[in-house]
Amino acid sequence: MGDSHLIPLAFMMSGESGTLREIRGIRHHGPIDPVVTRAKRTIRRPSRRHLLTQDKGPRMEHRLKSMGFLPGTRIKMIKNDPGTPLIVGIGDCRVCIGRGIAMRVMVEKD
């Protein structure tokens, strides 16, 4: 199954349900590009590009797994109001997560 059927958890509406498929990586800034000037000084300037890494951040991944966010788990969106954290139902529990994390949790809607 391709990525076309997957959406971020944060895009689900209240009352919708789906199956958790994967947790996407974290964005990191690219390496710093050195620029040499005429005075033989090296000036470092940050790169404008972002890299999507396969390292999901061990702390974030461990934290989500301990809360029940495992691939294949059924998820139901309880509350998704603008400007507030999401309330998600996993099994018999309700979990509150922030939008930044919810954008990395990919779900296949029913």
C-alpha positions, 0 to 999 in steps of 0.5 A: 500500500502506498503513502497516498492512503496515509494522512497525519493524525492531526488531519482527522476530524472528531469522530473519525477512526483509523489504523496507525501505520507509521511514525515519520521522522523528525526534520533536522537542519542540513549541515553548515556550509562553510564559505571562505572569504578573501581575508582567509577567514571561514564564515559558517552560515546555516543551510536553508535545506531540511533533511528528513531522517530515518531516526525518529528520535528515540525519546519520541518513539519510546514515549509514543509506544509507551502511550499505546501508539503502535503500528496496527493499533486502532485509533479514534479521534475524540476531539480535534479543535483548532488551537488545542491539543488532540484527544485520541482514543486508543483502546479503552484510554484517552490520550492528549498529544500536541499537534507537532507530534500528531503530524508525524503519526501517519494513519490510514482512515476507515 
